[in-house]
Structures are given as structure tokens and as C-alpha cells.
Amino acid sequence: MPLAGKGMLLTSMDIDEADEADFNRWYDREHLEERVAIDGFLEARRYVAHAGSPKYLCLYSTTTLDVLDSPAYRARLANPTDWSRRTMARFRNMIRVVARITISRGTGRGAALGLVRLRPTRDNTTQLRDAVREKLAPETADGIISMHLLESDAALSGPTAEIPSVRSAGANDWFVLIDGTEVSAVSAVIAERFTGPAASPSTLPISVGTYDLMWDLAKSDIASDIARG
């Protein structure tokens, strides 16, 4: 399984241009390391949109879904740093999704990411999962490294007291992640399997986007940094 752990927190947001430099500095110098240091968090990956909205995307892998409702995580949410409080108040179009990784195929991570948002209904979850499973075959497309399905937990997704995201009809939405070596390869798979003639009605997306990796951080990176210090 190429993704570490069984749980994932997906966050995505826009930020005003005037605040963008400080926003990126906060993510790069404080926030990612702070989150990855929490018990049960394994790694984080940070992206910027090539063609998608919102502009910024971050994926946090956890050992289990329960980590994202744990006392350690809740304590961090309840006690943000001053820098975090100022920065989070500036988020726009915020999406916050807590999800289970239910399907994960392939052997690595790519520099480009495709994000396909699907909306299951109460009656079609099994049908949708089976349809998506057939499409998650990275070995059949050049430049595709791995593919994954995230199934949102509505109770844990959406806003918290500290995070100004929006709870919407999409709190139960699922997300397909497509890791590739370049955006063109990812875009081709989205077109062929999710938006083109081969897409079944059950897998027509709510939205799609492509993203470029900015950087990633693993728990072992933090440990190594402490050891060097």
C-alpha cells in the first residue's frame, strides 16, 4: 500500500494575494512540522494547483482514522499558535475532509497529483466503490505511479471551532487521488476514466483538478532533524 496509514486529512483553501507570502511561510516553517509531530500522524504533502480550485492542497496521512479524533489532535486544534490563528482566519473557500483510505494501488508517490471529487448517494455506495475500483489501475497508464480512494467521514469532516471551513452537502464526498510523474499523464487519466466517454454515470465527478507537489514531510524527517540538533 503506497500511502502510509489508513486515515487521511485533506485540506484545501485559497488565500488573498496580499497574505500569500506569509501563508506559505507559515506552512513551510511551522504548520506542517507541527501537524506531523502529533502522535499518529505519519507524513504530509503540500501542493499548489496547476489547474484546480482551491489553489492550495495539503494531505496528511495518519495511522488510523481515529487519530483525527484523538485527544492529541483535538488539543492541538484547541490551542493554535498565534501565527496559526492569524493565518487560518484568512483562509477562503476552505475544504476540510477527514477520510478513510479504502483503496490504494501502486508503488509510490508522484510529483503531480490528480484530484477527482465524487458524490455518493445513500443507495449507491457499493456500486460507486466497485466502479472506482476498476478505474484504479495505475499499471495500465504511462506516467501514473499510484491511485487511491478516500471515503469521507461526515461526522469528522467540515468545520471545527478553530478552522473556518464550510460544511456542505458534500460532507460525504469521496476523493480519488492520482499520483503521476507529470501533470499531462494525470490529466489524461482523468479525461479517459472519469470525465470522458468511458466514465459511467456513477463516477461522473463533482469537480476535478491537477496539482504540483511543493514538498513533503515524514515523521522520520522530524526525528532525523532532532537527532542532528
C-alpha positions in Angstrom: 0.0 0.0 0.0 1.8 3.2 -1.2 0.0 5.5 1.2 1.2 5.4 4.8 -1.5 4.5 7.2 -5.3 4.2 6.9 -6.5 7.7 7.6 -6.1 11.0 5.8 -6.9 14.6 6.4 -7.3 16.6 3.2 -7.4 20.4 3.5 -7.6 22.9 0.6 -8.0 26.7 0.6 -7.5 29.9 -1.2 -5.7 32.9 0.2 -5.6 36.6 -0.8 -2.5 37.5 -2.8 -1.6 40.1 -0.1 -1.4 37.4 2.5 0.1 34.6 0.3 3.8 35.1 1.3 3.1 34.9 5.0 0.7 32.0 4.4 3.4 29.9 2.6 6.0 30.8 5.2 3.6 29.6 8.0 3.0 26.3 6.2 6.7 25.8 5.4 8.2 26.9 8.7 5.6 25.9 11.3 2.4 24.2 10.4 3.5 21.0 8.5 6.0 20.1 11.1 3.6 20.9 14.0 1.0 18.5 12.5 3.3 15.7 11.5 4.7 15.7 15.1 1.3 14.8 16.5 1.0 11.2 17.7 -0.4 9.0 14.9 0.4 11.5 12.1 2.9 9.9 9.6 3.5 12.4 6.8 2.2 15.4 5.0 2.3 16.5 1.4 1.7 20.1 0.2 0.5 21.0 -3.3 -0.3 24.1 -5.5 -2.9 23.9 -8.2 -1.8 23.5 -11.8 -5.5 23.6 -12.9 -7.9 23.4 -10.0 -9.6 25.2 -7.1 -9.0 26.0 -4.3 -5.3 26.9 -5.1 -3.6 25.1 -2.2 -4.0 21.5 -1.1 -2.4 19.5 1.7 -2.7 15.8 2.5 -1.9 14.4 6.0 -1.6 10.7 6.4 -2.4 9.1 9.8 -2.1 5.6 11.1 -5.9 5.3 11.5 -8.9 7.4 11.1 -9.3 7.6 14.9 -6.1 9.7 15.1 -8.1 12.6 13.6 -10.5 12.5 16.6 -7.8 11.8 19.2 -7.1 13.8 22.3 -3.6 14.8 20.9 -5.1 16.2 17.7 -8.0 17.8 19.4 -5.7 19.5 21.9 -3.6 20.9 19.0 -6.8 22.2 17.3 -7.9 23.9 20.6 -4.6 25.5 21.2 -3.3 27.1 17.9 -0.2 29.3 17.9 -0.8 33.0 17.3 0.6 32.6 13.8 -1.8 29.7 13.1 -4.8 31.7 14.5 -3.9 34.7 12.3 -3.3 32.6 9.2 -6.4 30.3 9.5 -8.6 33.4 9.8 -7.5 34.4 6.3 -8.5 31.1 4.6 -11.1 31.4 1.8 -13.1 28.6 0.2 -11.8 26.2 2.8 -12.4 22.4 2.4 -11.6 20.1 5.3 -12.1 16.4 4.8 -11.3 13.5 7.2 -11.3 10.2 5.3 -10.6 6.6 5.3 -8.2 5.2 2.6 -10.3 2.4 1.3 -8.4 1.5 -1.9 -4.7 2.2 -2.6 -2.9 0.7 -5.6 0.6 1.3 -6.9 4.1 1.6 -5.5 5.0 5.2 -4.8 4.1 8.9 -5.0 4.4 11.3 -7.9 5.4 14.9 -8.4 1.9 15.6 -10.0 -1.5 14.8 -8.4 -4.9 14.5 -9.8 -7.9 15.1 -7.5 -11.3 13.8 -8.5 -14.3 14.6 -6.3 -17.2 12.2 -6.3 -20.6 12.4 -4.5 -22.1 9.0 -3.5 -25.7 8.7 -2.6 -27.2 6.7 0.2 -28.1 3.9 -2.2 -25.1 3.7 -4.5 -22.0 3.5 -2.3 -21.2 -0.2 -3.1 -21.8 0.4 -6.8 -19.7 3.5 -6.8 -16.9 1.8 -4.9 -16.9 -1.1 -7.3 -16.9 1.2 -10.3 -14.0 3.3 -8.9 -12.0 0.1 -8.1 -12.0 -0.9 -11.7 -10.5 2.5 -12.7 -7.7 2.5 -10.1 -5.2 0.6 -12.2 -2.0 2.7 -12.3 -0.1 0.0 -14.2 -2.2 0.5 -17.3 -1.3 4.1 -17.9 2.2 5.6 -18.6 3.4 8.1 -16.1 0.9 7.0 -13.3 2.5 5.8 -10.1 -0.4 5.1 -7.8 -4.1 5.7 -7.4 -6.2 5.8 -4.2 -9.8 6.3 -3.0 -10.6 8.4 0.1 -14.1 8.0 1.6 -15.0 10.9 3.8 -16.3 10.6 7.4 -19.1 13.2 7.5 -19.1 13.4 11.4 -15.4 14.3 11.5 -15.2 16.4 8.3 -16.1 20.1 7.9 -15.5 23.0 10.3 -14.2 23.0 13.8 -14.3 25.8 16.3 -10.8 26.7 15.2 -11.0 26.1 11.4 -13.3 28.3 9.2 -14.2 25.6 6.7 -17.7 25.1 5.3 -20.0 22.2 6.0 -22.0 21.5 2.8 -23.9 18.8 1.0 -20.5 17.4 0.1 -19.5 16.3 3.6 -19.8 12.7 2.5 -17.9 13.2 -0.8 -15.2 10.8 -1.9 -11.9 11.8 -3.4 -9.8 9.9 -5.9 -6.0 10.7 -5.8 -4.0 10.0 -8.9 -0.2 10.2 -8.4 1.8 10.7 -11.5 5.2 11.8 -12.9 3.8 14.8 -14.7 0.5 16.7 -15.0 -0.1 15.6 -18.6 -0.2 12.0 -17.5 -2.6 12.7 -14.7 -4.8 14.8 -16.9 -5.0 12.1 -19.5 -6.2 9.5 -16.9 -8.8 11.9 -15.5 -10.1 12.5 -19.1 -10.1 8.8 -20.0 -11.6 7.3 -16.9 -13.6 10.0 -15.1 -14.8 12.7 -17.5 -14.7 11.0 -20.9 -16.9 8.5 -22.7 -15.5 5.7 -20.5 -16.9 7.3 -17.3 -20.0 5.6 -16.1 -22.8 7.8 -14.7 -22.0 6.7 -11.2 -18.4 8.1 -11.4 -19.1 11.4 -13.1 -17.2 13.9 -10.8 -18.4 16.9 -8.9 -15.0 18.5 -9.7 -11.5 17.6 -10.9 -8.2 19.3 -10.5 -4.5 18.8 -11.1 -1.8 19.8 -8.6 2.0 20.1 -8.5 3.9 18.9 -5.4 5.5 21.7 -3.4 7.2 19.5 -0.8 6.5 16.6 1.7 7.5 15.9 5.3 7.6 12.5 7.0 7.8 11.7 10.7 11.3 10.3 10.2 12.4 13.7 8.8 11.5 15.4 12.1 13.2 12.7 14.1 16.4 13.0 11.9 16.4 16.8 12.4 16.1 16.4 16.1 19.0 13.9 16.2 21.2 16.2 14.1 20.5 19.0 16.5 
